[in-house]
Amino acid sequence: MPVLAMIIMDATERTAAMALNEIGVVGVNPRLIDNPLANQLGLGTLLGLYVTGAQLLNDPASERWYEMFSDNDIRILDSEVIFLPFVEDEE
């Protein structure tokens, strides 16, 4: 899995960011950090927080999120450490 530039946010910031989504237009849907190993990265408690790609700060179509996230730190995170592996349901 990739190493990505991510913006970390709490549930309140996630709700506010998603409130700016418009149907049929670019939107954000921050993903939950669900891997307990994320807390061992030295960034404090990350489990239960959310991330979205920092590339939205360079995308003109994402302009409505610039002010909201321009002061947030951008962290380089390994997706294998912050997300639990996907497990397919056996049928």
Steps between C-alpha positions, in 0.01 A plus 500: 500500500616854437655765716282810466497868594198527728310759702393367841174620652254420776132407456384863525735610222391201291133598536576861405705391198229266376239774541678682215450205262267556208321228306669429169805712587836419661447401862695379798427197712774476763587144596512374857841407643413153629837333558628517863857499360440861392544607862863383484602752233597762758218736403284437806173311494389461138262206540146630450605812309447548125723575201458638153755547227700821518487528120166677538696812604648512147181421311303801368182289510550465879533872563215508755715292743814717478416727791381210716818294458771754413620516863491123558828313508566273205640165609659228289326180612530136396151372426597154631563653842193723527240269342419141588536256210193445285352158566259355245192330636500130431173382358 
